[in-house]
Structure formats: C-alpha cells, structure tokens
Amino acid sequence: MKILYWNVQNFTNGKYSNATLRKVIQDCITQAQYPDLIILVEICFRNAADGGSGKVLSNLPGTQGLLQLYRWLKRKNRNYVCIPPVTVGAGGACEAVGCLYLSNRLTFQGPHIWTNMGPVPNEYVDVPLQAVQWPWTGLLWYGVHSGRVDADNPRFIAEDYPDPWDDPAFVASADDGTSYAPQAYYPNNNAPEVPLNLLNADNFYDGFFKFPYKYNRAPVNFSFITSDNKRINVFAVHTSPNSNKTNWETMQRYYSPSATKAIGTFGNLPEIRQAGTANTKMVIGDFNVPMYRNGPNPAYQNLRTARYQASIIQTPTMFLVKGANPQIYTNTSIPAIDNVLYRFSGGDGMAPTTLVVDQVQGNGVAGYRWTSQLQTRYNTLLARYNRPSTKGNSVTQFRGWNNFGHIAHRQGHEAANGMNGASDHMPVFIDFPSL
C-alpha cells in the first residue's frame, strides 16, 4: 500500500491555480506513481465565518482547491475518490484534511455517519434524545442553540453532504443508505456527565477530548477496508504549535506546550490506543514536535507505550525558511515533526519504507524516483552564493537579491521571495509492503 502525505501549507484554489505551484504539487503525486492513499493537511478554512469543527464548507477557497486537485487526479485514474473535507478546529485553527484514495484498492467505511451535526456514531442517528448518551447529548444541545437541530425534536438526522459533495463520486454509503463520514469527535469516558438541564456554552463540549483546548484541531479518523479485506484506521493530525511566534523555532526544538499536550492525548484515545478490529493503525501528519530531543522525545511516550513505531526518526521534514546558504535548505534544528506512526495488530506486519521527498535535489526509494522540482532555482542561488565577489557578504545583503525566502515559497511569510516550492513542509512517501 502506497501513501503520500503532505502538509501542503494553506492549501486553497489560489495556490492550486498558480501554474508554478500546481506543477510542483502534480509532479510530486505523479512521481509517487499515483498512490493508493493521499493525505493532505492544511486545507485552509482559517477564520471562516461559518467555521468550526464537524462541518463541510463547500464554497470556500480550501474546498475549491481540493476539488481542482481531485478533478486532475480523476483524469489520471478514474478510481480516485475524494472524501468530503470535514473541518476540525475553530477560528484561526480551522482546517480540513484532504483524503483521496483509489476505490479499487480501498473502501471507505467511516467510522461515523454524516448528520445535521457532522460526524456522529451510527447508533445515535435518528433516535430520540433519551436514547443518546453523554457526551453526544452535549453536541445535540449545541445543535439546538446554534439552530442546526430542531428544538422540538432534538436528534441527529442523517443528511446528504452539501453540494457538490453529495455526488455519489465522493460519498461512500452504508447499507441503510446513509453517508459515511470520518471521525472528528472523541468521547472522554472519564469526563463527568453534565445533566441536560445544566448544559451551557461553557460545558457542552466537556465530555470530549480536547487537543489541548476545544478550539484546537482533533485528529480525523478514516476507516478503510483493503481489497484483501484488511481493516485500516488512518488518524490524520495537525497539532497547534505554540502561539509564541517570536520564539517559535526554540519552542519547536525543545518543546511546544500545546502540541506536546495534544500528542500525549493522542496516545490516550481509545480509538488509537486499543486494538479494536483494525489490522493496522496509523497516526500520520504534522505533529509540530520533533520525534527526538537529545534522545526519544517524551512527548511521544503515550504512543510508544501503545506500541506505535515511528517511520521517521531524525530526518528534517521542513524547509529552512530563514537562512542564507542555499546548500542548507532543510531545517535540521526541528527534525521529524512530520511523521507516520504505525502499529500492526499482533505484530504481523512488515515495517514500511519511508522517504522524505527532497524536492530540491531529488531522491528516491524502492523503485520510486523524484527528480528535482526546484533544481534550476537551487543552482542559480548556489552560483550567486559562491561567486567570489559576493561570497562572505552579510546574510542581509544576500537575502536582498530576491533569492532566499526560501527554496520553499511561504505565502505571507516575511522571508518569502519568488515562486518556488508549494509548501514549507516536504512531502512524505510511505510504502507498506504487507498491506
């Protein structure tokens, strides 16, 4: 099973419509030989007026960008399906995960059902309030008070996804005709129950895990069955880094309090920790905390205890967005903040082959080869840097040549110059030979 994961950085139709950036994105997928599963984080809905967790926002730039990418993929292989992008997080943290898969290799099975309140377990769909258990009663309370649920008959009602995601090309249906949805809410069985008559805006969400706060992004859990009948759960994550931007890199290198707390919570989720029915579970995404920090980072201890193994140990997965020397274009101070953690049921799987794709100089693994996508730019910068008349000049003067903002084009970043790479993160390719 081949997977391509990428934090594609504030992905919108504006980014995908740019010919240079679109080519970088398409080339990366093409050279991955059109993988079975593509996971993209940072489908951007930040500060959307109708944002918040558990929604599909159809007519916004993030959705439109994902649709454009899907239509291109569909022309390359008619078996590609795009799961409607369910949001997680609120306000400036609101994003969705792009999940595209080959339907001849994988079958999407939720694990939840799409309703008037987003993803909900099937057992609570279209049943009276008295049959709904805490903490889902809190979500129903919120639905009533936000106008999404009928106050006279409060219940989760199975619905079609909003246009254009209501097309059968996007939607996998359960036997009863309802639409499958990924999981975005995680009940905390240790949280005290709040009676219905005491629910309010401050406590209705208290029965769900937070990452670490209710406005931060939760994992998005996609459940699949492979063509040879193996069940796979893929938890796509993008933690919120520390908000102290002036000290961002230091916090990343040593600890990022909010992201560290979120990672600890991942390891406490029954859906991640317990074996369940899945043959393989993966926690994949941008963790915003290095895997190693002078040894194994204790932030990941709960996941290690749950027998998850890391695919990437110390390889940098980010470009260096502040630097002068073109020969140093990866951020070695915060290695492996993007990763694939995996666990096989019964330990019967084979470890995956993993490659952090070097889009600057090119690299490859196991029959897959990525040619340099940014080589011309890189060689130009390197020649300028090594020119005798300029070598040794100050970093400030070197940046002034519109050369380094970086190899990665970071939209809106103070150091961004030129139209180069599509993201400040590097893609990750994973090949699971036993799946």
Secondary structure by P-SEA (a helix, b strand, c coil): cbbbbcccccccccccccaaaaaaaaaaaaaaccccbbbbccccccccccccccccccccaaaaaaaaaaaaaaaacccccccccccccccccbbbbbbbbccccccccccbbbccccccccccccccccccccaaaaaaaaaaaacccccccbbbbbbccccccccccccccccccbbbbccccccccccccccccccccccccccbbbccccccccbbbbbbbcccbbbbbbbbbbbbccccccaaaaaaacccaaaaaaaaaaaacccccccccccbbbbccccccccccccccccaaaaaaaccccccccccccccccccccccccccccccccccccccccccccbbbbbccccccccccccccccccaaaaaaaaaaaaaccccccccccccccccccccccccccccccccccccccbbbbbbbbccc
